[in-house]
């Protein structure tokens, strides 16, 4: 991995106003989906994994916004 890529992956990228708005939209969508999973799915491992994977997907979606030079 190149030095610049390491720094990009492990450095905080403060968001621009556009970045803040994108993070907000993503958060709203993921909260809505998590609430749907919570209300529709029965308790159990599968539901727990579904919610964990949503957290993971939210993390990577947010990282894509944070690492985009246009939104930081």
C-alpha positions in Angstrom: 0.0 0.0 0.0 1.3 3.4 -0.9 2.1 5.9 1.9 -0.5 8.3 0.6 -3.2 5.6 0.7 -2.2 4.6 4.3 -2.6 8.2 5.4 -5.9 8.6 3.6 -7.3 5.5 5.2 -6.3 6.3 8.7 -6.6 10.1 8.9 -9.6 12.0 10.0 -11.3 13.9 7.2 -13.5 16.7 8.5 -16.6 17.0 6.3 -17.6 20.0 4.2 -21.2 21.2 4.4 -22.0 18.9 1.4 -20.3 16.0 3.2 -22.3 16.7 6.4 -25.6 16.6 4.4 -24.6 13.3 2.7 -23.8 11.8 6.1 -27.1 13.0 7.4 -29.1 11.5 4.5 -27.2 8.2 4.9 -27.9 8.1 8.6 -31.6 8.7 8.1 -31.9 5.9 5.5 -30.0 3.4 7.7 -32.0 4.3 10.8 -35.2 3.7 8.8 -34.0 0.4 7.5 -32.8 -0.7 11.0 -36.1 0.2 12.5 -37.9 -1.9 9.8 -35.6 -4.9 10.5 -36.3 -4.4 14.2 -40.0 -4.4 13.7 -40.4 -7.1 11.1 -37.7 -9.7 12.0 -38.1 -12.1 14.9 -35.4 -12.1 17.6 -32.4 -14.3 16.9 -29.0 -14.6 15.4 -30.2 -13.7 11.9 -31.7 -10.4 13.0 -28.7 -9.6 15.1 -26.4 -10.3 12.0 -28.7 -8.2 9.8 -28.4 -5.2 12.1 -24.6 -5.7 12.5 -24.3 -5.8 8.7 -26.3 -2.6 8.4 -23.9 -1.0 10.9 -21.0 -2.2 8.7 -22.7 -0.9 5.5 -23.3 2.5 7.2 -19.6 2.6 8.2 -18.4 2.0 4.6 -20.9 4.3 3.1 -19.8 7.1 5.5 -16.2 6.3 4.7 -16.8 6.8 1.0 -18.2 10.2 1.7 -15.4 11.1 4.2 -12.7 10.0 1.8 -14.1 11.8 -1.2 -12.0 14.9 -1.8 -15.2 16.8 -2.9 -16.9 16.3 0.5 -14.0 16.9 2.9 
